[in-house]
Amino acid sequence: MKSRVRELREAHGWSQAQLAERLEVSRQTVNAIETGKYDPSLPLAFRIAALFDTAIESIFFPEASA
């Protein structure tokens, strides 16, 4: 799954560690979400969307299939 987490985080001027603290997850989790190596749980996706005050659908989207 692709996401706009990095883009949104950088727009707020936050480091991965600062975002992780706000979401109560590890920095490694934030990094994995940003690089597409980890799909967040639905509750975590809702927390991310709430933190950035935007809809989940505008943050996360499936990768284009071949």
N, CA, C and O atoms as a CHARMM CRD file, in Angstrom:
* protein
*
  264
    1    1 MET  N      0.84100  -1.17300   0.00000 PROA 1      0.00000
    2    1 MET  CA     0.00000   0.00000   0.00000 PROA 1      0.00000
    3    1 MET  C      0.88900   1.24000   0.00000 PROA 1      0.00000
    4    1 MET  O      1.88100   1.31400   0.72600 PROA 1      0.00000
    5    2 LYS  N      0.51900   2.19100  -0.81400 PROA 2      0.00000
    6    2 LYS  CA     1.24300   3.45200  -0.84700 PROA 2      0.00000
    7    2 LYS  C      0.59500   4.42100   0.13400 PROA 2      0.00000
    8    2 LYS  O     -0.57600   4.28300   0.48900 PROA 2      0.00000
    9    3 SER  N      1.37600   5.39600   0.56000 PROA 3      0.00000
   10    3 SER  CA     0.81400   6.38700   1.47200 PROA 3      0.00000
   11    3 SER  C      1.46200   7.74800   1.26200 PROA 3      0.00000
   12    3 SER  O      2.51900   7.87600   0.64500 PROA 3      0.00000
   13    4 ARG  N      0.78700   8.75500   1.80000 PROA 4      0.00000
   14    4 ARG  CA     1.29200  10.12600   1.77300 PROA 4      0.00000
   15    4 ARG  C      1.83500  10.52500   3.14700 PROA 4      0.00000
   16    4 ARG  O      1.99400  11.71300   3.42800 PROA 4      0.00000
   17    5 VAL  N      2.11800   9.54800   3.99500 PROA 5      0.00000
   18    5 VAL  CA     2.53400   9.84900   5.36300 PROA 5      0.00000
   19    5 VAL  C      3.79800  10.70700   5.36900 PROA 5      0.00000
   20    5 VAL  O      3.85600  11.70600   6.08600 PROA 5      0.00000
   21    6 ARG  N      4.79300  10.34400   4.59700 PROA 6      0.00000
   22    6 ARG  CA     6.04100  11.13500   4.57700 PROA 6      0.00000
   23    6 ARG  C      5.75800  12.57100   4.14600 PROA 6      0.00000
   24    6 ARG  O      6.22100  13.51900   4.78000 PROA 6      0.00000
   25    7 GLU  N      5.00800  12.72300   3.08500 PROA 7      0.00000
   26    7 GLU  CA     4.66800  14.06000   2.57600 PROA 7      0.00000
   27    7 GLU  C      3.96300  14.89500   3.64800 PROA 7      0.00000
   28    7 GLU  O      4.30600  16.05900   3.85700 PROA 7      0.00000
   29    8 LEU  N      2.98800  14.30500   4.31900 PROA 8      0.00000
   30    8 LEU  CA     2.24100  15.02300   5.35100 PROA 8      0.00000
   31    8 LEU  C      3.12400  15.33000   6.55900 PROA 8      0.00000
   32    8 LEU  O      3.05700  16.42000   7.12700 PROA 8      0.00000
   33    9 ARG  N      3.94600  14.36500   6.94300 PROA 9      0.00000
   34    9 ARG  CA     4.85400  14.56700   8.08400 PROA 9      0.00000
   35    9 ARG  C      5.81000  15.72000   7.79700 PROA 9      0.00000
   36    9 ARG  O      6.00300  16.60100   8.63600 PROA 9      0.00000
   37   10 GLU  N      6.40300  15.70800   6.61300 PROA 10     0.00000
   38   10 GLU  CA     7.35000  16.76100   6.25900 PROA 10     0.00000
   39   10 GLU  C      6.66400  18.12400   6.15800 PROA 10     0.00000
   40   10 GLU  O      7.26100  19.14300   6.50700 PROA 10     0.00000
   41   11 ALA  N      5.42600  18.15100   5.68700 PROA 11     0.00000
   42   11 ALA  CA     4.67800  19.40700   5.59700 PROA 11     0.00000
   43   11 ALA  C      4.45300  20.01400   6.98200 PROA 11     0.00000
   44   11 ALA  O      4.35100  21.23300   7.12300 PROA 11     0.00000
   45   12 HSD  N      4.37500  19.15700   8.00100 PROA 12     0.00000
   46   12 HSD  CA     4.20400  19.63300   9.37400 PROA 12     0.00000
   47   12 HSD  C      5.54600  19.91400  10.05100 PROA 12     0.00000
   48   12 HSD  O      5.58200  20.40700  11.17900 PROA 12     0.00000
   49   13 GLY  N      6.64900  19.60300   9.36500 PROA 13     0.00000
   50   13 GLY  CA     7.96700  19.84700   9.92800 PROA 13     0.00000
   51   13 GLY  C      8.35700  18.88200  11.03600 PROA 13     0.00000
   52   13 GLY  O      9.17200  19.21600  11.89600 PROA 13     0.00000
   53   14 TRP  N      7.77200  17.68000  11.01900 PROA 14     0.00000
   54   14 TRP  CA     8.03900  16.69300  12.05900 PROA 14     0.00000
   55   14 TRP  C      9.05700  15.67300  11.58000 PROA 14     0.00000
   56   14 TRP  O      9.08800  15.31400  10.40300 PROA 14     0.00000
   57   15 SER  N      9.88300  15.21300  12.49900 PROA 15     0.00000
   58   15 SER  CA    10.77100  14.08900  12.21300 PROA 15     0.00000
   59   15 SER  C      9.95700  12.80000  12.33900 PROA 15     0.00000
   60   15 SER  O      8.83000  12.81400  12.83500 PROA 15     0.00000
   61   16 GLN  N     10.53100  11.70200  11.89100 PROA 16     0.00000
   62   16 GLN  CA     9.85500  10.41400  12.07300 PROA 16     0.00000
   63   16 GLN  C      9.64800  10.13500  13.56000 PROA 16     0.00000
   64   16 GLN  O      8.60800   9.60800  13.95700 PROA 16     0.00000
   65   17 ALA  N     10.63100  10.48600  14.37700 PROA 17     0.00000
   66   17 ALA  CA    10.51800  10.25800  15.82000 PROA 17     0.00000
   67   17 ALA  C      9.38500  11.08800  16.42300 PROA 17     0.00000
   68   17 ALA  O      8.65700  10.60600  17.29100 PROA 17     0.00000
   69   18 GLN  N      9.23500  12.32500  15.97100 PROA 18     0.00000
   70   18 GLN  CA     8.16400  13.17200  16.49700 PROA 18     0.00000
   71   18 GLN  C      6.79200  12.63500  16.10200 PROA 18     0.00000
   72   18 GLN  O      5.86500  12.64300  16.91200 PROA 18     0.00000
   73   19 LEU  N      6.65800  12.17000  14.86700 PROA 19     0.00000
   74   19 LEU  CA     5.39700  11.57800  14.43400 PROA 19     0.00000
   75   19 LEU  C      5.12400  10.30500  15.22200 PROA 19     0.00000
   76   19 LEU  O      4.00000  10.07700  15.66800 PROA 19     0.00000
   77   20 ALA  N      6.13700   9.48600  15.39200 PROA 20     0.00000
   78   20 ALA  CA     5.98500   8.24200  16.14200 PROA 20     0.00000
   79   20 ALA  C      5.49500   8.51700  17.56300 PROA 20     0.00000
   80   20 ALA  O      4.62800   7.81000  18.07600 PROA 20     0.00000
   81   21 GLU  N      6.05300   9.54100  18.18800 PROA 21     0.00000
   82   21 GLU  CA     5.63700   9.89300  19.55100 PROA 21     0.00000
   83   21 GLU  C      4.16800  10.30100  19.57700 PROA 21     0.00000
   84   21 GLU  O      3.42700   9.89600  20.47300 PROA 21     0.00000
   85   22 ARG  N      3.74800  11.09300  18.61100 PROA 22     0.00000
   86   22 ARG  CA     2.34700  11.54100  18.54300 PROA 22     0.00000
   87   22 ARG  C      1.39300  10.36200  18.32500 PROA 22     0.00000
   88   22 ARG  O      0.26500  10.36200  18.81600 PROA 22     0.00000
   89   23 LEU  N      1.86900   9.35500  17.57600 PROA 23     0.00000
   90   23 LEU  CA     1.02600   8.18700  17.27000 PROA 23     0.00000
   91   23 LEU  C      1.19600   7.04900  18.28300 PROA 23     0.00000
   92   23 LEU  O      0.46700   6.05900  18.24600 PROA 23     0.00000
   93   24 GLU  N      2.16900   7.20500  19.18400 PROA 24     0.00000
   94   24 GLU  CA     2.47100   6.17700  20.18400 PROA 24     0.00000
   95   24 GLU  C      2.89400   4.86200  19.53200 PROA 24     0.00000
   96   24 GLU  O      2.44200   3.78000  19.90400 PROA 24     0.00000
   97   25 VAL  N      3.77900   5.00000  18.54400 PROA 25     0.00000
   98   25 VAL  CA     4.39700   3.84800  17.88200 PROA 25     0.00000
   99   25 VAL  C      5.89900   4.11200  17.81400 PROA 25     0.00000
  100   25 VAL  O      6.35800   5.19300  18.18400 PROA 25     0.00000
  101   26 SER  N      6.65600   3.13600  17.34800 PROA 26     0.00000
  102   26 SER  CA     8.10400   3.32600  17.22500 PROA 26     0.00000
  103   26 SER  C      8.43800   4.11800  15.95300 PROA 26     0.00000
  104   26 SER  O      7.64500   4.18000  15.01400 PROA 26     0.00000
  105   27 ARG  N      9.62600   4.71600  15.95100 PROA 27     0.00000
  106   27 ARG  CA    10.09500   5.40600  14.75100 PROA 27     0.00000
  107   27 ARG  C     10.22800   4.41900  13.60300 PROA 27     0.00000
  108   27 ARG  O      9.99200   4.76300  12.44600 PROA 27     0.00000
  109   28 GLN  N     10.61200   3.17600  13.93400 PROA 28     0.00000
  110   28 GLN  CA    10.75400   2.15400  12.90700 PROA 28     0.00000
  111   28 GLN  C      9.41200   1.86100  12.23300 PROA 28     0.00000
  112   28 GLN  O      9.36700   1.58200  11.03400 PROA 28     0.00000
  113   29 THR  N      8.33000   1.92200  12.99400 PROA 29     0.00000
  114   29 THR  CA     7.00300   1.71100  12.41800 PROA 29     0.00000
  115   29 THR  C      6.67500   2.82400  11.43100 PROA 29     0.00000
  116   29 THR  O      6.16900   2.56200  10.33900 PROA 29     0.00000
  117   30 VAL  N      6.96000   4.05500  11.81100 PROA 30     0.00000
  118   30 VAL  CA     6.71700   5.19200  10.90700 PROA 30     0.00000
  119   30 VAL  C      7.54000   5.01800   9.63600 PROA 30     0.00000
  120   30 VAL  O      7.03200   5.21300   8.53200 PROA 30     0.00000
  121   31 ASN  N      8.80600   4.65200   9.79100 PROA 31     0.00000
  122   31 ASN  CA     9.66700   4.44800   8.62800 PROA 31     0.00000
  123   31 ASN  C      9.10600   3.35600   7.72500 PROA 31     0.00000
  124   31 ASN  O      9.08000   3.51700   6.50500 PROA 31     0.00000
  125   32 ALA  N      8.65900   2.25400   8.30600 PROA 32     0.00000
  126   32 ALA  CA     8.13100   1.13700   7.52200 PROA 32     0.00000
  127   32 ALA  C      6.84900   1.53300   6.78200 PROA 32     0.00000
  128   32 ALA  O      6.63800   1.10700   5.64600 PROA 32     0.00000
  129   33 ILE  N      6.00500   2.33200   7.40400 PROA 33     0.00000
  130   33 ILE  CA     4.78900   2.81100   6.73800 PROA 33     0.00000
  131   33 ILE  C      5.17000   3.71700   5.57500 PROA 33     0.00000
  132   33 ILE  O      4.61800   3.59700   4.48100 PROA 33     0.00000
  133   34 GLU  N      6.11300   4.62500   5.81200 PROA 34     0.00000
  134   34 GLU  CA     6.51700   5.56500   4.76600 PROA 34     0.00000
  135   34 GLU  C      7.15900   4.87100   3.57700 PROA 34     0.00000
  136   34 GLU  O      7.00400   5.32800   2.44400 PROA 34     0.00000
  137   35 THR  N      7.87200   3.78300   3.80800 PROA 35     0.00000
  138   35 THR  CA     8.55000   3.08200   2.71600 PROA 35     0.00000
  139   35 THR  C      7.70200   1.97700   2.10800 PROA 35     0.00000
  140   35 THR  O      8.15000   1.28700   1.19300 PROA 35     0.00000
  141   36 GLY  N      6.47500   1.79800   2.60700 PROA 36     0.00000
  142   36 GLY  CA     5.57700   0.79200   2.05400 PROA 36     0.00000
  143   36 GLY  C      5.87600  -0.62800   2.48600 PROA 36     0.00000
  144   36 GLY  O      5.36300  -1.57800   1.89400 PROA 36     0.00000
  145   37 LYS  N      6.70300  -0.78600   3.51700 PROA 37     0.00000
  146   37 LYS  CA     7.04900  -2.12200   4.00100 PROA 37     0.00000
  147   37 LYS  C      6.09000  -2.62600   5.06200 PROA 37     0.00000
  148   37 LYS  O      6.15600  -3.78800   5.46300 PROA 37     0.00000
  149   38 TYR  N      5.19900  -1.75700   5.51800 PROA 38     0.00000
  150   38 TYR  CA     4.25600  -2.12800   6.57400 PROA 38     0.00000
  151   38 TYR  C      2.95300  -1.39700   6.33300 PROA 38     0.00000
  152   38 TYR  O      2.94600  -0.18100   6.14800 PROA 38     0.00000
  153   39 ASP  N      1.85600  -2.12400   6.33500 PROA 39     0.00000
  154   39 ASP  CA     0.53400  -1.52200   6.24400 PROA 39     0.00000
  155   39 ASP  C     -0.00200  -1.36800   7.65400 PROA 39     0.00000
  156   39 ASP  O     -0.08300  -2.35300   8.38800 PROA 39     0.00000
  157   40 PRO  N     -0.37200  -0.15300   8.05300 PROA 40     0.00000
  158   40 PRO  CA    -0.84600   0.04600   9.41800 PROA 40     0.00000
  159   40 PRO  C     -2.16900  -0.65500   9.66300 PROA 40     0.00000
  160   40 PRO  O     -2.95300  -0.87900   8.74100 PROA 40     0.00000
  161   41 SER  N     -2.40200  -0.99600  10.91900 PROA 41     0.00000
  162   41 SER  CA    -3.70000  -1.54500  11.30200 PROA 41     0.00000
  163   41 SER  C     -4.75600  -0.46800  11.05900 PROA 41     0.00000
  164   41 SER  O     -4.43000   0.71200  10.92900 PROA 41     0.00000
  165   42 LEU  N     -5.99500  -0.87300  11.00100 PROA 42     0.00000
  166   42 LEU  CA    -7.07300   0.09400  10.79300 PROA 42     0.00000
  167   42 LEU  C     -7.11800   1.13000  11.92000 PROA 42     0.00000
  168   42 LEU  O     -7.26300   2.31800  11.63400 PROA 42     0.00000
  169   43 PRO  N     -6.99800   0.72200  13.20000 PROA 43     0.00000
  170   43 PRO  CA    -6.98600   1.74100  14.26000 PROA 43     0.00000
  171   43 PRO  C     -5.83100   2.73600  14.10500 PROA 43     0.00000
  172   43 PRO  O     -6.01100   3.93100  14.34200 PROA 43     0.00000
  173   44 LEU  N     -4.65300   2.25400  13.71000 PROA 44     0.00000
  174   44 LEU  CA    -3.52500   3.15500  13.51700 PROA 44     0.00000
  175   44 LEU  C     -3.76800   4.06700  12.32000 PROA 44     0.00000
  176   44 LEU  O     -3.43900   5.25200  12.37200 PROA 44     0.00000
  177   45 ALA  N     -4.32900   3.54100  11.26300 PROA 45     0.00000
  178   45 ALA  CA    -4.64800   4.36600  10.08700 PROA 45     0.00000
  179   45 ALA  C     -5.62700   5.47900  10.47000 PROA 45     0.00000
  180   45 ALA  O     -5.48900   6.61100  10.00700 PROA 45     0.00000
  181   46 PHE  N     -6.60900   5.16600  11.30900 PROA 46     0.00000
  182   46 PHE  CA    -7.55400   6.18900  11.78300 PROA 46     0.00000
  183   46 PHE  C     -6.83900   7.24200  12.62000 PROA 46     0.00000
  184   46 PHE  O     -7.14600   8.42900  12.51000 PROA 46     0.00000
  185   47 ARG  N     -5.88100   6.82100  13.46300 PROA 47     0.00000
  186   47 ARG  CA    -5.13400   7.78500  14.28400 PROA 47     0.00000
  187   47 ARG  C     -4.29900   8.70700  13.39600 PROA 47     0.00000
  188   47 ARG  O     -4.21400   9.91000  13.64100 PROA 47     0.00000
  189   48 ILE  N     -3.68500   8.12900  12.36500 PROA 48     0.00000
  190   48 ILE  CA    -2.89100   8.93300  11.43600 PROA 48     0.00000
  191   48 ILE  C     -3.78600   9.95200  10.73700 PROA 48     0.00000
  192   48 ILE  O     -3.44500  11.13200  10.65300 PROA 48     0.00000
  193   49 ALA  N     -4.92000   9.49600  10.23900 PROA 49     0.00000
  194   49 ALA  CA    -5.85100  10.39000   9.54400 PROA 49     0.00000
  195   49 ALA  C     -6.34500  11.49500  10.47500 PROA 49     0.00000
  196   49 ALA  O     -6.43900  12.65200  10.06700 PROA 49     0.00000
  197   50 ALA  N     -6.65800  11.14900  11.71600 PROA 50     0.00000
  198   50 ALA  CA    -7.13000  12.15300  12.67600 PROA 50     0.00000
  199   50 ALA  C     -6.03100  13.16500  12.98300 PROA 50     0.00000
  200   50 ALA  O     -6.29700  14.36400  13.07800 PROA 50     0.00000
  201   51 LEU  N     -4.80400  12.68800  13.13600 PROA 51     0.00000
  202   51 LEU  CA    -3.69000  13.58500  13.44400 PROA 51     0.00000
  203   51 LEU  C     -3.49000  14.60100  12.32600 PROA 51     0.00000
  204   51 LEU  O     -3.22900  15.77400  12.59400 PROA 51     0.00000
  205   52 PHE  N     -3.61000  14.16100  11.08200 PROA 52     0.00000
  206   52 PHE  CA    -3.43500  15.05400   9.94500 PROA 52     0.00000
  207   52 PHE  C     -4.75100  15.69900   9.49900 PROA 52     0.00000
  208   52 PHE  O     -4.78100  16.44200   8.51800 PROA 52     0.00000
  209   53 ASP  N     -5.83100  15.41400  10.22000 PROA 53     0.00000
  210   53 ASP  CA    -7.14500  15.99900   9.95600 PROA 53     0.00000
  211   53 ASP  C     -7.55600  15.82400   8.49600 PROA 53     0.00000
  212   53 ASP  O     -7.93900  16.77400   7.81300 PROA 53     0.00000
  213   54 THR  N     -7.46300  14.57500   8.04700 PROA 54     0.00000
  214   54 THR  CA    -7.83100  14.27200   6.66600 PROA 54     0.00000
  215   54 THR  C     -8.40600  12.85400   6.60300 PROA 54     0.00000
  216   54 THR  O     -8.26800  12.08000   7.55100 PROA 54     0.00000
  217   55 ALA  N     -9.03900  12.52600   5.50300 PROA 55     0.00000
  218   55 ALA  CA    -9.65300  11.20700   5.34300 PROA 55     0.00000
  219   55 ALA  C     -8.58500  10.14300   5.08900 PROA 55     0.00000
  220   55 ALA  O     -7.56600  10.40700   4.45100 PROA 55     0.00000
  221   56 ILE  N     -8.83400   8.95700   5.59000 PROA 56     0.00000
  222   56 ILE  CA    -7.91300   7.84100   5.37500 PROA 56     0.00000
  223   56 ILE  C     -7.65000   7.65500   3.88400 PROA 56     0.00000
  224   56 ILE  O     -6.51500   7.41000   3.47600 PROA 56     0.00000
  225   57 GLU  N     -8.69600   7.76900   3.07400 PROA 57     0.00000
  226   57 GLU  CA    -8.57500   7.53700   1.63300 PROA 57     0.00000
  227   57 GLU  C     -7.64100   8.52700   0.95100 PROA 57     0.00000
  228   57 GLU  O     -7.12100   8.24600  -0.12900 PROA 57     0.00000
  229   58 SER  N     -7.42400   9.68400   1.57400 PROA 58     0.00000
  230   58 SER  CA    -6.52000  10.64100   0.95500 PROA 58     0.00000
  231   58 SER  C     -5.07500  10.45400   1.41900 PROA 58     0.00000
  232   58 SER  O     -4.17100  11.14300   0.94700 PROA 58     0.00000
  233   59 ILE  N     -4.86400   9.50800   2.35600 PROA 59     0.00000
  234   59 ILE  CA    -3.51800   9.21400   2.84800 PROA 59     0.00000
  235   59 ILE  C     -3.02200   7.87400   2.30900 PROA 59     0.00000
  236   59 ILE  O     -1.87700   7.76000   1.87000 PROA 59     0.00000
  237   60 PHE  N     -3.88700   6.86500   2.34400 PROA 60     0.00000
  238   60 PHE  CA    -3.50400   5.51800   1.94500 PROA 60     0.00000
  239   60 PHE  C     -4.25800   5.10200   0.68900 PROA 60     0.00000
  240   60 PHE  O     -5.45000   5.37400   0.54300 PROA 60     0.00000
  241   61 PHE  N     -3.54400   4.43900  -0.21500 PROA 61     0.00000
  242   61 PHE  CA    -4.18800   3.95100  -1.43000 PROA 61     0.00000
  243   61 PHE  C     -3.42100   2.74900  -1.94100 PROA 61     0.00000
  244   61 PHE  O     -2.20800   2.65200  -1.75300 PROA 61     0.00000
  245   62 PRO  N     -4.12800   1.83000  -2.59000 PROA 62     0.00000
  246   62 PRO  CA    -3.46000   0.61200  -3.08200 PROA 62     0.00000
  247   62 PRO  C     -2.47100   0.93500  -4.19300 PROA 62     0.00000
  248   62 PRO  O     -2.63700   1.89100  -4.94900 PROA 62     0.00000
  249   63 GLU  N     -1.44100   0.10700  -4.26500 PROA 63     0.00000
  250   63 GLU  CA    -0.49600   0.26900  -5.36200 PROA 63     0.00000
  251   63 GLU  C     -1.17200  -0.17700  -6.64400 PROA 63     0.00000
  252   63 GLU  O     -2.01600  -1.07300  -6.62700 PROA 63     0.00000
  253   64 ALA  N     -0.81000   0.43400  -7.74000 PROA 64     0.00000
  254   64 ALA  CA    -1.39600   0.06400  -9.02900 PROA 64     0.00000
  255   64 ALA  C     -1.02600  -1.38700  -9.35000 PROA 64     0.00000
  256   64 ALA  O      0.12900  -1.79200  -9.22500 PROA 64     0.00000
  257   65 SER  N     -2.01000  -2.13600  -9.75400 PROA 65     0.00000
  258   65 SER  CA    -1.73900  -3.52700 -10.11200 PROA 65     0.00000
  259   65 SER  C     -1.31400  -3.60800 -11.57100 PROA 65     0.00000
  260   65 SER  O     -1.69600  -2.77700 -12.39600 PROA 65     0.00000
  261   66 ALA  N     -0.52800  -4.61200 -11.86400 PROA 66     0.00000
  262   66 ALA  CA    -0.00200  -4.76600 -13.21500 PROA 66     0.00000
  263   66 ALA  C     -0.98400  -5.41700 -14.14100 PROA 66     0.00000
  264   66 ALA  O     -0.68400  -5.61600 -15.31800 PROA 66     0.00000
